[in-house]
Amino acid sequence: MESEGSSRPPPPPDVYVSPADECVVSEGNRRQSLGQSDGAQDKKDAQTHAALPDGTLRGTPTPSSTKLCGYLNKQGGPLRAWKSRWFVFEEKSCLLFYYRMAQDINPLGKVDLSRATFSYPLQGEEGTFHIQTPERTVILKAANRDAQMYWLQQLQLKRTLYREQHAEHKPIPRPDNHKLESTPSAYNCRADFLPIVKTPSGLVGEEAASLPAPGFNSPLNMSIKHPLIELQNTMHSFRNRHSQEIRQSVFHIDDSQTDHQKAPSSKTSTLAVPTPSSSQSAESPANAKSEQDLSTISPIRKSSKEKDTSRLQHEKLSMAEEVKAQKELVLLLHKVLEAAQLEKRTCAQFLAAEGDQERLELLRHGERRSAELRDHLESLQQENDNLRRELNQRDAHIVELQESVQLLMHKNQAKQEVIVKLSEKLAVCGEDQQCANGLRSEALKQLTIENDNLKDDLKAYKTQNQYLNSEIYHLTTLWRKSCEQEQSLIVKCAVLETNNCQMESRYLGILQKLQESKELNPEQREAVKKVVKDAVRADMSTAAKLTSIRDYDEYGFKTAMDYRVEDLKLLAKIQALEIRSQTLLNQEECDGPQLARCTQLLSGRPEGELSSSTELKNLLRTGLPREYRARVWRFMIQTRTKSLKERHPDRYQELCEKSRTSPHLVPRQIQLDLDRTLTSNQYFCPPSSPLIQKLERVLQAFSWQNPTIGYVQGLNRLAAIALLVLQDEEDAFWCLVVIVDYIMPSNYYTKDLVGCQADQRVLKDLMSEKLPRLTAHLEALKVDVSLITVEWFLVLFVENLPTRILLKVWDAFLYEGIKVIFRYALALFKYKEEIILKINDISEMYQYLRIFPYTIADGRKLTGIAFNDMNPLPMKLLQNRRAAHLERLHAEIKELENLRKAYKAEQVQCKNKELDTLASEDEEEV
């Protein structure tokens, strides 16, 4: 039951309400429900704006609950003429529809404002403004300047509200009318933004809809492009007028009848009180007409009831379809749940299955699942590419706007200079008393007019500049939110790719176990071999399209080893997948916090101001980001070589000059080892690479710097790593000097390698203490680990560990010294201890020990073992044990030297005796 305060009865079902009518109705209801006049409403708005805090933006209009609608002139057609159109903004879709007049049912077109920008020309007609979309530019004209600025501010606010409400990660509710602080444009108080423009009366909303359409009878106002829509709108307006005439013929009472109601008339006899004489008389024509009109009410009511019934039946059918769709959704969810339970049962069956045929079926299911995940990754990549293209377009548009703002500022400055010059001229003319009064008055008048015009232009430029500032601010906010959405999609893609790599790695691991199983019959074994070959031949590049991970890392090393043995190719692919998965996880979980820690510790400090600290030590143990690695390495090298560089500031250049002037004194082994340096690195593979030439100069200079050592194999790899990180050959030279002369023990790179041999014995002692089970197992197999580990210590794990782990080892090694090498050597054996304990063949053991360090995928786990599980490991303990083993080695070497001397003396005596016997035999023959 309707209340007495309702503004107007609802329209009958057969009458369509256009968007323009909705705008009028909503405006009328709002004004009637509030019961306030326009003056009271303006007073309330003024109070609201006066009460705003300093932190809010006063230059942005308050959002209103009424629809934004009104008449505007649109430039279009082949003649580019102005045509009057009724514009209505739709908030749900952020579209601006336009009609020929407010009563039309079908729009002539629409403008998408979600990606549009707004501006207006300063030199154009009054009230003209532009709406620029990626597809086209719409030119509109309001009645005056106030209406123009009102439309621009309202469209700007509607666009911002729509973008914030449709953001996926931050849904923002619609702001209230009385809370201006919640509007997206009210972020900060900007003095350079355009102040609020009041609603122009009679140009928008209900008042504009009630007025007749401008230029309605003009033939130029017709739309030639949409004749069918014009015809439909014309028929609709004709039917509305016809229905209004029918309703007036039944219920309408003309006001003229009430004026003549007192006068007796035959036309108003239906409204007079009947008398007995009149009741007996014959029926007048007016009575007959009233009865005929009343008789037509019942068929109309019946027809309206029938239409209401049909409408309710239609709604009932639509609700039934919706319920049916919901039921189908519930069934689909049940099926998904059943599929998940079936997968769980399948895994349980795989673990408990006794037959190999069932396992093969489960493996095929895993392959299908992996293919589905790849398709999902490709779809996400396409979505990411689309977002990037959209972001590039917006960036280009922002650059254009910034350029236009700069041009306007230059023009404004030029205008101000002109004003200053004209003012000076005006002052000069005022001081000139000799000029004629007529000429002076005319000149002053002309200058005054020009000055006023320039002031008007300056004011207009300031107004336009304020509006453009607000437009740039809103566009920047939208651009930042688009960047956040793109970053969230990149994170999602990385997580999905990580899961895909892990699943594929597990699948290949199961294939490897099946290949090694001895319970399979020949047919099953052949089938497994075929599946393994297909998996090995598969192109891994299809699984990594979303990231920048390639076959080579940022330093040029291969991300996985290239095994030439056929049996190890499957192991290589499993290793590559694990490395890719761990790299993605490290990028998402560790790189960000690690980079933030480095930035906090090192940002804004030159290399000379860095100091050793516990925080720096912990940072180096976890590994440095690439952006700061070269800088910290230079600091650690500079700390150790400061005094030497002060005594010889041009030491490297002097040593290079010696190498050029005396090439015959340079060891020839350097030339032989250049082509064998880091063969898995793409920067050292071509012989003509500039790094090869730099490496040669560094090694030659070091041979002159330390003539006791000169050059030994292994130094080339140390210098190559320094070149890759530091990128400067002089820095690489000093890094090599620090490693050989300052960090490593003496006699480490001599011909007899006494220092390295002593450290191998120290390592065996530590393994027997830290890893007793593993040591006993290796001794039972008579495996000498020093045959493997001696290379680790000589080249500091170069070409033995993956690059990302190798550089972590070097970060800590350059700061703490050789004990880091001991820690990581013990951690490697601890990491793979369980696997090594399962190997019982000596040849297989040596083969595995040669390759297993490069199969380490989790660098964080290895670092944790090295610096946590291997504690305590003080430097003093290492030095004491090295000294004890050096004494034994020197005694053994001395004993060997004595044996060699005794052997040589014995050989000389034997040769003398043979000569004496030969001489005596010759004498007897004579």
Buried (B, 14 or more C-beta within 10 A) or exposed (E): EEEEEEEEEEEEEEEEEBBBBBBBBBBBBBBEEEEBEEEEBBEEBEEBBEEBEEEBBBBBBBBBEBBBBBBBBBBBEEEEEBBBBBBBBBBEEBBBBBBBBBBBBBBBBEBBBBBBBBBBEBEEEEBBBBBBBEEEEBBBBBBEBBBBBBBBBBBBBBBBBBBBBEBEEEEEEEBEEEEBEBBBBBBEBBEEBBBBBEBBEEBBBBBBBEEEBBBEEEEEBEBEEBEEBBEBBEEBBEBBEEEEEEEEEEEEEEEEEEEEEEEEEEEBBBEEEEEEEEEEEEEBEBBEEBEEEEEEEEEEEEEEEEEEEEEEEEEEEEEEEEEEEEEEEEEEEEEEEEEEEEBEEBEEEBEEBEEBEBBBBBBEBBEEEBEEBBEEBEEBBEEBEEBBEBBEEBEEBBEEBEEEBEEBEEEBEEBEEEBEEBEEEBEEBEEEEEEEEEEBEEBEEEBEEBBEEBEEBBEEBEBBBBBBBBBBBBBEBBBEBBBBBBEEBBEBBBEBBBBBBBBBBBBBBBBBEBBEEEEBEEEBBEBBEEBBEEBBEEEBEEBBEBBEBEBBBEBBBBBBBEBEEEEBBBBBBBBBBBBBBBBBBBBBEBBEEBBEBBEEBBEEEEBEEBEEEEEBEEBBBBBBBBEBBBBBBBBBBBBBBEEBBEEEEEBBEEBBEBBEEEEEEBBEBBEEBBEEBBEBBBBBBEEEBEBBEBBBBBBBBBBBBBEEBBBBEBBBBBBBBBBBBBEBBBBBBBBBBBBBBBBBBEBBBEEEBBBBBBBBBBBBBBBEEBBEEBBEBBEEEEBEBBEBBBBBBBBBBBBBBBBBBBBBBBBBBBBBBBBBBBBBBBBBBBBBEEEBEEBEEEEEBBBBBEBBBBBBBBBBEBBBBBBEEBEEBEEEBBBEBBEBBBEEBEEEEEEEEEEEEEEEEEEEEEEEEEEEEEEEEEEEEE
